[in-house]
Amino acid sequence: MEKQPLPTDDDKTGTTEVDGYAGEDGQPASSEPVARAGWNSKIDYFLAQVGFSVGLGNVWRFPYLCHQNGGGAFLLLYVLLMLIMGIPLFFLELAAGQAIRQGSIGVWKYISPRLAGIGYSSCVVCFFVALYYNVILAWSLFYLGNSFQYPLPWEQCPKEGNVTVKECEKSSPTSYFWYRKALDITDSIDETGSFNPYIVCCLLAAWTVVCLGMFKGIKSSVKVMYFSSIFPYVVLFCFLVRGLMLDGALDGIAYMFYPKLEIWADVQVWRQAATQVFFALGLGFGSIIAYSSYNPKNNNCHRDAFTVATINFLTSLLATLVVFAVLGFRAKDKALACVASNMKELSEQFLSSNVDTNLMPSFNSSDPGSVALEDYRDWFKRNGDKVPGNLTDCDLEKEMQQGVEGTGLAFIAFTEAMSLLPGSPFWSALFFLMLLNLGLSTMFGTMEGILAPLTDRFKTLANNKTKFTIFSCILGFLIGLLFTQRCGNYFVMMFDDYSATLPLIIVVAFETFSVSWLYGADRFLDDIEAMLGWRPHVIYKYLWKYICLLAMLGLLGATTIRMFIKRPTYLAWNQEKGSEEYLEYPGWALAVLALLIIFAMMPVPVAFIHAVLQDRTKQTTGGTETGQYRIVSTDDNCETPMTDMSELSQRNGSAASFS
């Protein structure tokens, strides 16, 4: 049976000229529904997409994964998976949003009302991510505020009277400031504790900035993005130039990129690389669809997919160079301090005649500052175990691995490195201002992934979009207070690790299956050809139908199996020991974790069952197929705007169903 085409301009009343940019062929964008705005220019759109995809993960997640999983070998694996999985799926979302001119709910509802739950699941996951992501912005604001003092408050351990605080003495000034001053953290997730008033105020400020940037939609957010999307690159280049001038920077970069090809045999490395590709581009959030839905029909979304993905990868590479140049400097400083400490002990052992003179090193041990790290390590490997005392091997790579993942990299390792630089307050303020801008541009995209689909779907929300935006931000702040408790950091880790991972993989798997199998990959390519004026390569058909789908099912299976084989753990701070330790989540926390995943995925089966029941109640009205879209060839000066399929179904007097 013939698919229902998009309604023409005659089918839609109350349209207005879209305030969008000219298409690829220079023609002005045509009519759109009143509720649908448009980008002022291609630059606005491009900054929004890049700003959303480039986030905090590029700075503190990618470098860690690259270092832990084979350096240069991981980079090659990442590029491979980006080409065969990331870019095709990114292109799919861009094309779907641009073709149907709706948020994620409208896109999948139009393909079939039975798939509307995919869009609702995207909204739920976006909301979960926004809750904890803005807490990270609050932490960045807290550190930014504390950066305008000299010396920095995390440079030295505080004293109670004339005695150094034991917790700080057992750990480090930066760890102590992070866990005790910033978070005032409890020893486990079971201990809730009171609210942290400083973080509460910072969280309120963060949500206020997001609200001010979003309350007029993309018109207001894009103005902020001109700064928030570009400024991080300026800071990264400044840090790169400064970092390369530091002693130990090249050592850090060498450790970073040294290839270990044997890691390709490890399934977990493939899982981590695929997951990073998946989240680096922001697939499944609905934000990509929402942003592209404001484009004119002939925008070259295929080129956009490659461009944004390339910029994302190059940004990750740039951030990795910066991080490991600075961490190499930090590690070299700590390793040399280790050598000096060992040389001092060795000299004491020699003076007390406890050391055989034949074991003494050839270099001048009485002047620890002149001892090269390589010379000491060579001597230690030969004779270290023969010397009495507690001499240690001062391993540069081991020092680099300390606290280089996630928040530990930004708020502990990197802050410690910056405290060693001349003019440390300046570099600290610059770094946390960069984190704040990276997070803001991602937050705008995440909020758009919530607001655009819901306002497209419900007219009441569309008519009161400003109020709805403000209400969403207030609700986000109130629920976000959960993360400002003393145990709040543990909930941030829980949401980060589990509230988005599985649901987003499932969402994108449904998206790909819906387009490539239910709607048809060939038909979708036909639609893209009608939209762009040229047909994408047939390889996309096979990537969507087989490679991407199988890769996501494998990723989903590996992630699920890992969760069941190894009980989920979180990194806790032990105040007595002054160190971090991994603890297993208690039973109630596992229940919360499971509920987060279930709640995020619940809209998919609920919407399916609801649509099936609706179909059955309308059996008597006829079974004509609607609920699936088709882009029809139109005159160059006439574009067919999208309408809600429920309205179209009522107008045609037919029920929506799968083909």
Disulfide bonds with the S-S distance in Angstrom:
Cys157-Cys168 1.93
Cys338-Cys394 1.99
